[in-house]
Amino acid sequence: MDDSSSFKPKKIIKDKSDKKTIQKVLDPKTMKILEKLEAREKLKSLTGCISTGKEANIYTCMIQADLSTKFITSSTDEFIPAAIKIYQTSVMEFKNRGKYIQDELRFQSFSKNNPRKLVKLWAEKEVRNLKRLNKNNILSPKPVYLKNNILIMSLIGTQEKIAPKLKDAIIVNLDTTYSQCLTIIDDLYNKANLIHSDLSEYNLLYHNEKIYVIDVGQSVERNHPSAFSFLIMDINNINRFFLKKGVAIQNVNDIFEKITKTKVPSCLKDVDLTKDAFIPTRLDDIVNIEDLNYFFKQNTKLTERFESNTIEEESNESTNSNDSQGIVESKIEVKLSKEEKKKQMKENKKNVKEENRIKRTVKVSKKEKEKFKKIKKKRSK
């Protein structure tokens, strides 16, 4: 294989800054993985570093796309232009990344104390998120290969002309591009069940007048405790960028309501939402009457179930009291045909399934019930 396809440090290093980058990211274990790919004739034409970030550095290469690794399978054996993302393994770079993983059900077993394991988990998280985007036709790179802290994905653009970040791009139509960005936020939330959590002009690429999403390692699911905070931050970042470009931007509150189908509380109607705005999503979050009214308007099923549970509890208490006094009510037996019994059992089973589904969605604890009763009492005074 000729020297142009070699990726050994002495071939990549062009100046002192490149040398520092190579020493920081391409540690012996990382180099060994790349050497094996070259030996198998799966990788060639690796260039120097094209992008340096807080958590990873990017290189370009040509890769044979028939590699099969964890989470990734491919049916083509063609060589395609690719981006190699090599995550930095230093604990300093990833010390603040835990907040994007620790509250996600998909990644409950992670450990902050092992930086290499955390980086590996972060790379896996990015692959899973990219696959969700690909599946839902959200423009983004396609993952090709994953190993430890190395992620290889399709390159947006070519090795000669790599797609620029939105911040550096010459945008043909600003209004159309702004609409594309809002559509991406909407599609991420409603189709892929994700929130980017760091969306800005730095994490979007502009290619052939279309917007592509990158850097989705920190993206979280909609049920994440900080989901609304991250979503509002993404919307504000996009609005801020296009406002500087002179675009007539939409109101952040309107965008938020349209995407989430959640009404902004009346007390926030005249205030633009920020990432610190409080929008209650659980009964336990409620501390005042305004929030209580808002919460139960958004969660009608929870309200119905709560009231049903309260009536049932009171009924049970009454029955227990009557039983203790020796009062026994007669039961009326109704004879049903076999067909009617079967139909009734089927209906009961369906109702139980639906009830269990609602219970899983919004679980009301005793503590929350007591809190509701206290607030309701205050409201009635």
N, C-alpha and C positions, 0 to 999 in steps of 0.2 A: 504493500500500500504506500502511495507517495506521501511526501512530507506535508502536503497541503491538507491531508485528511487527519493528520495527527493532532491530538489535543493535549499532549504532554505540556506541563507548565512552561518549559523553556520555549515552546512554540507559540504559546498564547501570550506570554508576558511581553508587553510593548513598552511599558514605562513603570515607574515605581508604584503608581496608584494601582495598576493592574496586578503587580506583584503582591501587594497587600491583600487585594481581593482574592487572589488565588490561594494565598496562605490561609485566609480566614474561612473560606468556603470549601475549597477542594482539598479536604483532609485526605489522608491515605485510604480510608475506607471508601470515600466517594470516588477517588481516582481509580480504585480497583474495579468498581462497578462499571465505570465508563470504559476502562481498558478491556474488560470482558466483552462488552457490547461491540467494541471495535474488532476484537479477535474473532467474534462470530460473524463479522461483516454485516452487522445490523446498523451501525452508526458510521457516518463519515462527514467530512466537511464541517467540523466544529469550528466556530469562530470565537473571537474574544468576547468579553462581557458586553452586552448591549444595554443592560439596565441594572442598576444597583439600588436595592431597597433596604428597608429596616429589617426585613425578615428573610429576604432571598435575593439571589442574583440570577439574571437571565442570560443564557447563551443561545445561539442558533446552530442548527445542524441539519443534516439530511438523515432521516431515520426510516428503516423498513417497518411498515405499519402492521406487520403480522405478529408482533410481539404479544404474548399473553401473560399478564401478571395479575396480581390481586386486584379485583374489581374491574379489570379491563380485558376485553377480548376483541379481536379484529379479524376480519375476513379477507383483507387485501394484503398482498406482499409487495406492493409498490413502495418506492422511496418517496417520502413527502417532506417538504420543508417543515421543520419543527422548532419549537422553543423548549430549551432545557431549563427548568426552574430548580435551582439548588438551594434548599433552605439552610440557613445558617444554624449551626448546632449549639451556639453559645447560649447559656441560660439567660444572659442579659437581654438578648433580642426577643425572647419569648416569655419573659417574666409577667407581662401584662396580658398575655393571650388566653390565660385560663378562664377569664370571665365569659369568653365566647364558647367555651366547651363545657365548663362545670355544671351549668344548668340545663344542658341538653340531654334528653333521654338517650340519644344515640351514643353518647360518649361519657357514660357515668363512671367508668373505671380508670379514668386518666390520673396520672400522678405528676404534680408540679415538680417533684424532687428529682425526676430523671429527665434532663433536657433532651436527650437523644430520643427517648420514647415519646415525649411530648411533641417533638418535631415530626416524628414518624406519624403520629396520630393526626397532626395538623395537615400533613400531606394527604393522608387518607381522607380527611374531612373535605379537602378541596376537590379531590377526585369525585367523591360521592355527590358533592354539590354541582360540579360541572356536568356530571351525568344526568342530574335532574334537569339542568338547563337545556342540555342537548335533547333530552326526551320531550321537553315541552316547547321545542323550536325557538328557544331564546338564544339569539346569536352570541356565541362564545366559543373558545377553543375546545377541541375534542381531546380528551386524555388518551395517550397512546401507551405509556409505560410508567410504572410506579415501582420504586425500590428504595426503601428507607427514606432518606431526605431528598431523593431525586424524583422529580415529576417531569415527564416529557409529554408535550401536547402539541397539537397542530398549530402551525404559525399563521397568524393573521397577516396576510400580505405575502411577500417573498423575501428571501435572504438579501436580495439586492434592494428591495423597497419594502421595509417593514411598516405595518400600519402604525401611524403616530398616535400618541395619547390625545384625548380630546382637547386637553389644554394647549397642545402644540399644533393642532390641526388647522388647516385652512378650510373653514366650514362654508359649504356652498349655500345652504339655506338654513339659517339659524332657527326659524320657527318650526320647520319640519324636524330638525335635529332635537329641539327641545321636546317636541311631542313624542319623538322616539324614546327619549330618556324617561319620560313619565310612563310610557307604555311598558318599558322594561321594569320599572318599579312595580307597576300593577301586575304584570305577568309573573314576576318573581313571587309576589305575595299570593296571588290567586291561582296560578297554575302550578308553580313549583313548590308552593308552601314554604317559601323562604323570604328572608329579608337580608339584603346585602350587608348592611351594618357598617359599611365604610365607602359608600358610593360617592364618587366625586369625579371631576374631570381627570384625575390621576388614574382612576381605575376603569376607564372606558376608552376603547380604541375606536378610531374613525377610519373606515375603509370602504371605498366605493360608495360614499355618501350614506353609509349605514353604521350604526353603533353596535359595538361588541362589548360584552361584559367580561372583565378579567378579575383576578384576585378575589376569589370567593371562599377562601379558607376560613374567614371569620363569619361568613354568612350563617344566620341562625334560623331555626324554624319559627313558625308563627306562635307557637305556644311557649316560647322562651319568656321568662319573667320581664326582660327588658325589651321585648319585641317592639312595642309602640315607640319607645324611646329611640331605638335604632332606626325605625322607619321614618320618624319625624326628622331625625338628623340627616338621613339620605335625601329626603325631599328638600330640606333647607339648603343642603350642599348644592344640589342641582339648580335650585332657584337662584341661589347667590351667584353662581357662575354665569348663567344666562342673563341675569339682571345686569351684570357688568358689561355684557355684550349688547345691551340695549333692547332685549326681547321683552315683550309685555307678558310677564309671568303670571301664572294662576296663584290664587291665594292658597297658602299651605293648608289651612283648615279644610278648604273645599277638596283639595287633592286627597287629604287624609280620609275624609268622609267617603269620597268616591271609591277609594281603594279598599278600605276596611269595611264599608257598609255600616260603620259605627258613628253615631251622632256625637259631635263634640258637645260637652256639657254647656248649658246656657251661660254659665258664669265665665266661659272661655270664648264665647262667640265673637267678641270684639277684640280679642287678643290673639295675635299670631302664635301658633303652637311652637314651642321649642322642645328640645330633647328632654328637658326637665319638667315638662307639663305633666300634671297628674291626671290620668284617665282611669278610674277604677275598673278593674276586670274581675275582682273577687269580692265577696261579701265582707271578707276580713279587712279589705282596704278602706271601708267606709267609716268616716268619723263625723259627718254632718248630714243634715236633712237634704241639702242639694244633691250630694253624692248618692244618697239613698234613692231619691226619686229617679235620678239619672240611671243608676244601676239597674233598678227593676224594670225600667222602660226598655233597656237593652237586653234583659234576660227574662223574658216573659215566661218561658218554660220553667225557669228556676222559681219564679214567683208562684206559679200554679202548683208546683211540686211542694214548695215550702208550706203553702197554705193547706194543701192536702194532707201533708205530714202532721201539721199542727192539729187539724181537725181529728185526724186518726188517733193521735196521741191523747187528745182530750176525751175521745170516744172510749179508748182503751182504759183510761183512768176511771171513767164513769162506770164501765163494765166491771172493772176490778172492784170498785166500791160496792156495786150492787151485789156482786158475787160474795163479798165479805159479809154482806147483810143477809145472805141466804136467799136472794131473789134470783130465780132461774127462769129465763124466758124460753118459751116453747119455740121449737124450730119447725118450720113448715117444709115438708118434703114434697118435692115436685118430681114426679116420674117423667123421665125423658126417654125417647126412643134411642136405639144404638146410634143411629145416624145423627140425631141431635146432640147426643153426648160427644160424639167424635168432633162435630162442628164446634161445640162449645170449648172442648179441650184445645182445639187448634187456635181458636180465638184467644183463649187465656194465655197460651204459649206465646202468641204474637204480642200480646199486651205486656207480658213479663219481660220479653226481649227488649221492647221499646222503653220500658221503665228502667231496666238495667243500663241501657245505652245512655239515657238521660242522667242517671246517677253517676255514671263514669265521667260524663261531660262536666257536670257541675255538682260536686259533692258538698252537701251542707252539713257541717259539723255541729255538735251541740253548742260549742262555743259561739259559732256564727248565729245560731238560732237565738241564743240568749241575747246576743248583741242586737239582733234585729228587733226583738221584743222591747228592749230598753229604748231603742231609737224610736220605735213606733209609739211607745208610751209618751215620749217627749213631744212627738209630733202632734199627738191628740190633745195635749194640754193647751 
